[in-house]
């Protein structure tokens, strides 16, 4: 047991070191005039975090476009008894980083293990493109797949939308929009949504998980604010107001407390401590700049009860040592309260980004492999 703990500690130390390298290296490169921090981190991520899968004759992999959006399609070669399940995947990376190349091994594994057609979507990124571009790219790719599923041997009634982190946000947002469209169109209903440690709101960055895990790699509390602002409008001067909770009027935050507050989170997730954040003022100018973040397609946790009740069955994965843990728990509660079936998997020793380390050589974490295999098990039952 001691050897296992020591091994995991050393592996986590490597991850922390990698995280520091990504952030500090980006700052150094920018100061030296070698490019922006974001450009440098994108390059380093592609060299360090990307895992190439083994060549497999069992899959046909092709890059195509769905309504102008680049996608990578993973399609089993073997004959199927009937039409296959289809899975759309939106990658994570804070709407700023990530690509279909970074997630190639994961999508290959899911396609191979579940016998599904997997479509990985290359949506455009911030800061080059702001909200709602990322959402619209994912929505358009999904609509195209729903309409052309049979061309890929997919049963249009067995299409799943999935994503991790920012991709989990986009998953929930796309499901909200499509379920709203279903009543007035001939679109097939989505089969399920898979949300892997999703980011779902910009109202409160002082929930228990944000306070407990604010300095835990790979996603610091301040870094999450950086990402949401990059996605929203790129105005980093708003960061302190957003962190402190002064970006929204008090009466508006009180209204959202029916959905977003620490008291709604199970007590076992508060034992590591939580200090209530009482804010009685706000800045009108800041509020005007962040208003779009209150749209359900930006913050799915703020969708109406009626919209939540229309959503397809959900799978939600959370990690104990993740600032986004409570976003997932609160969304789980909202879905269950409206009668939407939820399958929940909590990675007790997991941190944000754990599925990227499910099969990554010396950076492979057992809990990452267990998490991915749990996702695969859920998908197989659909």
matplotlib code that plots the C-alpha trace (Angstrom):
import matplotlib.pyplot as plt

x = [0.0, 2.8, 4.4, 1.1, 0.7, 4.3, 3.9, 0.7, 2.4, 5.4, 3.0, 1.0, 4.3, 5.1, 1.7, 2.2, 5.6, 4.1, 1.4, 4.1, 6.0, 3.0, 2.1, 5.6, 6.9, 4.1, 4.9, 8.6, 7.9, 5.6, 8.1, 10.8, 8.6, 8.4, 4.6, 1.7, 1.3, -1.7, 0.2, 3.1, 0.9, -1.0, 2.3, 3.6, 0.3, 0.5, 4.0, 3.6, -0.1, -1.0, -1.1, -1.0, -3.1, -1.8, -2.8, -5.9, -7.3, -10.7, -11.5, -11.9, -10.8, -11.5, -11.5, -14.5, -16.7, -20.2, -21.9, -18.5, -17.2, -14.1, -14.8, -12.9, -15.1, -14.1, -16.1, -15.8, -15.1, -16.7, -20.3, -22.9, -26.2, -28.0, -27.4, -24.7, -24.8, -23.4, -21.4, -20.5, -17.5, -16.6, -13.1, -12.1, -9.4, -11.2, -12.6, -9.0, -7.0, -7.5, -8.1, -9.3, -5.7, -5.3, -8.3, -7.6, -6.6, -9.6, -12.0, -10.3, -10.6, -14.3, -15.1, -13.2, -14.6, -18.2, -18.5, -19.8, -19.3, -17.6, -17.5, -14.9, -15.6, -12.9, -14.8, -13.1, -11.2, -10.8, -9.2, -9.5, -13.2, -15.6, -18.9, -21.2, -18.9, -17.8, -21.4, -22.6, -19.9, -20.9, -24.6, -24.2, -22.1, -24.6, -27.6, -25.7, -25.0, -28.6, -29.8, -27.1, -26.7, -27.8, -24.9, -22.6, -24.6, -25.9, -29.4, -30.5, -32.4, -29.2, -27.1, -25.2, -23.7, -20.6, -17.7, -15.2, -14.7, -15.5, -16.7, -19.1, -20.4, -20.9, -22.6, -25.2, -25.7, -26.3, -28.7, -30.7, -31.0, -31.8, -34.4, -36.0, -36.1, -37.5, -41.1, -41.1, -39.0, -38.6, -35.3, -34.8, -34.5, -31.0, -30.4, -28.2, -25.7, -22.4, -20.9, -17.3, -16.4, -18.4, -18.2, -21.8, -22.0, -20.2, -22.4, -20.4, -16.7, -16.9, -18.7, -17.1, -15.2, -13.8, -12.5, -11.3, -9.5, -8.4, -4.8, -5.1, -3.7, -4.6, -7.3, -6.8, -9.7, -8.1, -7.4, -11.0, -12.0, -9.4, -11.0, -14.6, -13.6, -11.6, -14.6, -17.0, -15.2, -11.5, -11.6, -9.3, -9.8, -13.1, -11.3, -11.2, -14.9, -15.9, -13.8, -15.2, -18.8, -19.2, -20.1, -23.8, -26.5, -27.3, -31.0, -30.0, -27.6, -30.3, -32.7, -30.1, -29.6, -32.5, -30.1, -26.6, -25.6, -23.5, -26.6, -27.7, -24.5, -24.4, -22.8, -20.0, -18.6, -18.4, -16.3, -13.1, -14.4, -16.3, -16.5, -19.7, -18.9, -21.2, -21.2, -23.6, -22.4, -21.8, -20.4, -23.0, -20.3, -19.0, -22.5, -23.2, -20.1, -20.9, -24.6, -24.2, -22.8, -26.3, -27.6, -28.3, -26.1, -23.2, -24.3, -26.5, -27.2, -29.3, -31.7, -35.4, -37.0, -39.0, -35.8, -34.0, -37.0, -36.8, -33.1, -32.1, -30.9, -27.5, -24.2, -22.2, -18.6, -17.1, -13.7, -13.2, -10.1, -11.6, -12.9, -15.7, -17.0, -19.9, -21.1, -21.6, -23.3, -25.7, -26.6, -27.2, -29.6, -31.5, -31.9, -33.1, -35.5, -37.1, -37.3, -34.4, -32.5, -28.9, -26.0, -23.3, -19.7, -17.5, -13.7, -12.8, -9.0, -9.5, -8.4, -9.5, -8.4, -8.0, -9.4, -6.5, -4.3, -6.1, -3.4, -0.6, 2.6, 4.4, 1.6, -1.1, -3.3, -5.4, -8.3, -8.2, -8.5, -11.3, -13.2, -12.9, -14.0, -17.0, -18.0, -17.6, -19.8, -22.5, -22.4, -22.5, -25.9, -27.5]
y = [0.0, 2.4, 1.7, 2.5, 5.8, 6.7, 5.9, 8.0, 10.9, 10.8, 10.8, 13.7, 15.6, 15.1, 16.5, 19.5, 20.0, 19.8, 22.3, 24.8, 24.3, 25.1, 28.3, 29.7, 28.7, 30.6, 33.7, 33.5, 33.0, 36.0, 38.2, 37.3, 38.2, 34.6, 34.7, 34.9, 32.7, 31.0, 30.2, 28.7, 26.6, 25.3, 24.2, 22.6, 20.8, 19.3, 17.9, 16.7, 15.8, 14.3, 10.5, 8.7, 5.6, 2.4, 1.9, -0.2, -1.7, -2.1, 1.7, 4.0, 7.5, 10.4, 14.2, 15.8, 18.9, 19.0, 22.2, 23.9, 22.7, 20.4, 17.0, 13.7, 10.6, 7.3, 4.5, 0.7, -1.4, -4.5, -5.3, -4.6, -6.4, -3.2, 0.5, 1.8, 4.2, 7.7, 9.8, 13.5, 14.6, 18.2, 18.5, 20.4, 23.1, 26.1, 27.2, 28.3, 25.1, 21.6, 20.1, 16.9, 15.8, 16.2, 13.9, 11.4, 8.6, 8.9, 9.0, 6.1, 4.1, 5.0, 4.1, 0.8, -0.3, 0.7, -0.2, 3.3, 5.9, 8.8, 12.3, 14.6, 18.3, 20.9, 24.0, 27.4, 28.7, 31.9, 34.4, 34.4, 33.7, 34.6, 33.3, 32.1, 30.9, 27.7, 26.9, 27.5, 25.3, 22.4, 23.0, 23.1, 19.9, 18.2, 19.2, 18.0, 14.6, 14.2, 14.8, 12.6, 9.8, 7.1, 8.0, 6.7, 3.7, 5.3, 5.0, 8.6, 7.7, 6.6, 9.7, 10.9, 14.3, 14.3, 16.5, 17.2, 20.5, 23.3, 20.5, 19.5, 23.1, 22.9, 19.5, 20.8, 24.0, 22.1, 19.7, 22.7, 24.3, 21.1, 19.9, 23.3, 22.9, 19.3, 20.4, 22.6, 20.4, 16.9, 16.4, 13.1, 13.3, 13.0, 9.8, 11.0, 13.6, 12.8, 15.6, 15.0, 17.5, 20.3, 24.0, 25.2, 28.7, 32.0, 33.2, 31.9, 31.1, 30.6, 27.3, 24.7, 23.0, 26.4, 27.2, 23.7, 23.1, 26.6, 25.7, 22.1, 21.5, 21.2, 23.9, 26.7, 28.9, 32.0, 30.1, 29.1, 32.8, 33.5, 30.8, 32.0, 35.6, 34.6, 32.7, 35.6, 38.8, 38.7, 41.5, 40.2, 43.4, 41.9, 39.0, 40.4, 41.4, 38.0, 36.2, 38.2, 38.0, 41.7, 41.2, 40.6, 42.6, 41.1, 40.6, 38.7, 36.4, 35.8, 34.7, 32.2, 30.8, 28.5, 26.6, 27.7, 27.7, 25.6, 24.4, 22.4, 20.4, 17.2, 17.6, 15.0, 17.5, 20.3, 18.5, 20.0, 23.4, 26.3, 30.0, 31.8, 34.7, 37.7, 40.5, 43.4, 45.5, 45.2, 47.3, 48.2, 48.6, 45.2, 43.7, 45.2, 43.5, 40.0, 39.9, 37.4, 34.9, 34.6, 33.0, 29.3, 28.6, 30.0, 28.9, 25.8, 25.8, 28.9, 27.3, 27.4, 24.4, 23.7, 23.6, 21.3, 19.0, 18.5, 17.3, 13.8, 11.3, 12.3, 10.8, 13.1, 12.5, 14.6, 14.6, 15.3, 17.6, 19.8, 23.3, 22.3, 19.4, 21.4, 22.6, 18.9, 18.2, 21.1, 20.2, 16.6, 17.9, 20.1, 17.2, 14.8, 17.4, 17.6, 13.8, 13.5, 10.2, 10.7, 8.2, 9.7, 8.6, 10.4, 10.0, 10.2, 10.6, 12.4, 15.9, 18.0, 16.6, 13.0, 11.4, 12.8, 10.5, 7.2, 5.8, 8.3, 6.3, 7.4, 9.9, 7.2, 7.3, 4.2, 6.5, 8.0, 4.5, 3.6, 6.8, 6.3, 2.7, 3.8, 6.2, 3.3, 1.1, 3.7, 4.1, 0.4, 0.3, 2.8]
z = [0.0, 0.9, -2.5, -4.3, -2.4, -3.1, -6.8, -7.1, -5.2, -7.6, -10.6, -9.2, -8.7, -12.4, -13.3, -11.0, -12.6, -16.0, -15.0, -13.7, -16.9, -19.1, -17.1, -16.4, -19.8, -21.4, -19.4, -20.2, -23.9, -23.9, -22.0, -24.5, -27.4, -28.7, -28.9, -26.6, -23.5, -25.1, -28.3, -26.3, -24.1, -27.1, -28.6, -25.5, -24.8, -28.3, -27.6, -24.0, -23.4, -26.8, -26.8, -30.2, -30.4, -32.0, -35.6, -35.7, -38.9, -37.0, -37.4, -40.3, -39.2, -41.5, -41.2, -42.8, -42.2, -40.7, -41.9, -42.2, -38.9, -39.0, -37.3, -37.0, -37.5, -35.9, -37.6, -36.9, -40.0, -38.8, -39.8, -37.1, -36.5, -36.8, -36.9, -34.4, -31.6, -32.4, -30.0, -30.5, -28.4, -27.5, -26.1, -23.0, -22.6, -21.2, -24.7, -25.3, -25.6, -26.9, -30.3, -32.0, -32.1, -28.3, -27.8, -30.6, -28.3, -26.1, -29.0, -30.6, -27.4, -26.9, -30.5, -30.3, -26.8, -27.4, -31.2, -31.8, -34.4, -32.6, -34.0, -32.4, -33.1, -33.8, -32.6, -32.9, -29.8, -27.8, -27.8, -31.6, -31.3, -28.4, -27.2, -28.8, -31.6, -29.7, -28.8, -32.4, -33.9, -31.6, -32.2, -36.0, -36.0, -33.8, -36.0, -39.1, -37.5, -36.4, -40.0, -41.7, -39.1, -41.5, -43.9, -41.1, -40.2, -37.1, -35.5, -35.2, -32.0, -30.3, -30.5, -27.4, -26.9, -24.6, -23.5, -20.7, -18.8, -21.3, -23.6, -20.8, -20.8, -24.5, -24.2, -21.8, -23.8, -27.1, -25.4, -24.0, -27.5, -29.3, -26.9, -27.2, -31.0, -31.0, -30.4, -33.5, -35.8, -37.0, -35.3, -33.5, -29.7, -28.2, -26.4, -23.6, -22.5, -20.9, -18.8, -17.6, -14.8, -16.6, -16.1, -15.9, -14.3, -13.8, -10.9, -7.9, -7.6, -3.9, -3.7, -1.4, -4.3, -5.4, -2.0, -1.1, -4.4, -5.4, -5.5, -6.9, -10.4, -13.2, -12.7, -10.2, -9.1, -10.7, -13.9, -14.2, -14.1, -16.8, -19.0, -18.6, -19.3, -22.4, -23.6, -22.7, -23.9, -23.1, -20.5, -17.8, -15.8, -14.6, -12.8, -9.3, -9.4, -10.7, -8.0, -5.2, -6.5, -7.2, -10.8, -10.3, -8.4, -5.0, -5.8, -9.0, -7.1, -4.4, -7.2, -8.5, -5.0, -5.5, -7.9, -6.9, -3.2, -0.8, 1.1, -2.0, -2.0, 0.0, 3.5, 2.7, 0.2, 2.8, 5.4, 4.0, 4.9, 3.3, 4.3, 3.1, 0.8, 1.7, -0.9, -0.6, -3.5, -7.2, -10.0, -12.7, -15.4, -14.7, -14.7, -18.1, -19.4, -18.0, -18.7, -21.6, -19.1, -17.6, -20.8, -20.4, -23.5, -21.5, -18.0, -18.3, -14.6, -15.1, -17.5, -16.5, -14.8, -17.9, -20.1, -17.5, -17.5, -21.3, -21.2, -22.1, -19.5, -18.2, -17.1, -14.8, -13.7, -10.9, -9.2, -5.5, -6.0, -8.7, -8.5, -10.9, -8.7, -7.3, -10.7, -11.6, -8.2, -8.6, -12.1, -11.0, -8.4, -10.8, -13.3, -10.6, -9.1, -12.6, -13.0, -15.5, -15.0, -13.9, -13.7, -11.5, -11.0, -8.5, -8.7, -5.0, -5.7, -9.0, -10.1, -13.0, -16.3, -15.0, -18.2, -20.1, -18.0, -18.6, -20.9, -21.1, -20.5, -17.3, -16.6, -16.5, -13.4, -12.4, -11.5, -15.0, -16.5, -14.1, -15.0, -18.7, -18.4, -16.3, -19.1, -21.6, -19.5, -19.4, -23.2, -23.9, -22.0, -24.3]

ax = plt.figure().add_subplot(projection="3d")
ax.plot(x, y, z, "-o")
ax.set_aspect("equal")
plt.show()
